[in-house]
Amino acid sequence: MSSNTQYNWAEKAKRVVVKIGSRVLVDKRGNIDDHRLTDLVRQMADLRRAGKDVICVSSGAVAAGLSDLGLDSRPSDLPSLQAAAATGQARLIERYRRLFQEYNQPVAQVLLTHTDLSDRERHLNARNTFSRLLDSGVVPIVNENDTVVVDELRFGDNDILSALVACLVRADVLILLTNTDGLLKINSNGQPHELIEKVEQITEKTLALAGKSDCDLSTGGMKSKLHAAAIVTQAGEWAVIANGKTDDVLIRIFAGDSLGTTFEPKPEKLTGRKRWIAFFDHPRGDICIDKGAVDAISSKQRSLLAVGMKDVNGKFDRGAVVRILDESGAEIARGLVNYPSEELRLVVGCRTDEIAEVLGSCEYEEVVHRDNLVVR
């Protein structure tokens, strides 16, 4: 990527989400690296002085709380993890507050669970809170509320949390800081060896370049960062994976230096309604469709009709979010259905003019209207 191309979007970006991973914040002994944290705070304060809204999604709470519990490594049981998060979050936010205070920059702690974003009312409350904080010049420091969350309601890791926050606040770019230079090509020996500077579209081939996490103080890895980048770019915003230990990494990215791997957004930004459908609400079931329907939805920008359905799985009501799958089981879209699952099963493969004969009436010609459909 040319420096001019990089600078073009970086210069225009007004709202930034910076995700700082445990591998960046935690040293080899498992303690918070104060030097690194101090340097990153300085850079985020510089971005604020340059007029950008900054949200920091920070890992490191569990690592910061290990010493208080007499532990020297990340525990595996949930109560110990939550206890470490409880003690560590207090330590971590106090360090952020003290460091930002040197630049007269106020901060706020925002702890989220998946339910806070998937429940519509709480989702809107969270968005309004972020808006008020940013309008007031505050830097929100965000983390998952590990103290109360249960496994089935977890984001999975802070990479996904940061992507959802970026979508929630309509950030222009998500910067994912880790301990590698970005996404790397794999050589013939299966070893990463060359930086990929730009990714136009995240595909299965792209995901195959990701390795497994090899650090017991973090839960993510390159694959989760790619999934986070996929969420943000589908919404229509930029994403960057870069090395958080590179000198002045944030300043240099926004000065136009080609650091890390930059992921290009889809050309059309998703509306708030479609962001909700695509990322925040839980799918309640699946609709499998034939090749003709796949083409109509993906290439011709049409609605999903009953004639294209092959199978319906799950139990859901009218208005639920469902996944739309091709015949191989791959997800190609999500959408809000116009019919409950029990009625859809009765009209699988039916033409539109046959729906009334089967159900007694035809309230909607479309199973999922185009306006309520998000193609992957």
Secondary structure, DSSP 4 states (H G I P E B T S, - for coil): --HHHHHHHHHH--EEEEEE-HHHHB-TTSSB-HHHHHHHHHHHHHHHHTT-EEEEEE--HHHHHTGGGT-SS---SHHHHHHHHHHHHHHHHHHHHHHHHTTT--EEEEEE-HHHHHSHHHHHHHHHHHHHHHHTT-EEEEEE-TTT--GGG--SSHHHHHHHHHHHHT-SEEEEEESSSS-EEE-TTS-EEEE--EESS--HHHHTT------TT-S--HHHHHHHHHHHHHHT-EEEEEETTSTTHHHHHHTT---SEEEPPPSSPPPHHHHIIIIISPP-EEEEE-HHHHHHHHTS---B-GGGEEEEES---TT-EEEEE-TTS-EEEEEE-SS-HHHHHHTTT--HHHHHHHHS--S-S-SB-GGGEEE-
